[in-house]
Amino acid sequence: MTKSNQSLYDQDFYTWTEKQAQALLQHQVELLDWEHLAEELSDFGNRHYDQLSSRLAVLIGHLLKWKYQPEQQGSSWRATIREQRRKLDRLLQKNPGLKGRWQEAWEEAWLDGRDLAIRETGLDESIFPECPCFSSEQVQDDSFWP
């Protein structure tokens, strides 16, 4: 497809978003790119889910490091654990629809968190369990420290 045959969406995404926002505000439905708008809205929602999964992975990784490398426990790890718990709580408060996908995100994040712990501790990967050794509820609980 030549550049002249490409849509504004393909040529200049920024300008496309500005024009679509303007058309929405002015109720100019004939100017709306319905297919791409639907796609972008869906992608936007998925970014929140990705953030949930990513934050869970960081939290899980630091909890695993806390459990399996206790001699290295320090204020930095503690701060990261607290920060991720706070940010997860805030994300779920602002996006309550994500609560229904918590278990899915938890299952996806476990192995990512495990990989983070392996990478950052340098410990043999056989030390870290492939299946969760604490529950998703414990991860959210500020009083839980494995």
WOWO-V387208 format. One record per helix or strand of 3 or more residues. SS is the DSSP state (A for helix, B for strand). FROM is the first residue (numbers start at 0). TO is the last residue. If there is no record, write none. Layout:
SS/FROM/TO + SS/FROM/TO
This chain:
A/2/4 + A/7/10 + A/12/24 + A/28/30 + A/33/67 + A/69/71 + A/74/93 + A/95/120 + A/124/126 + A/135/139
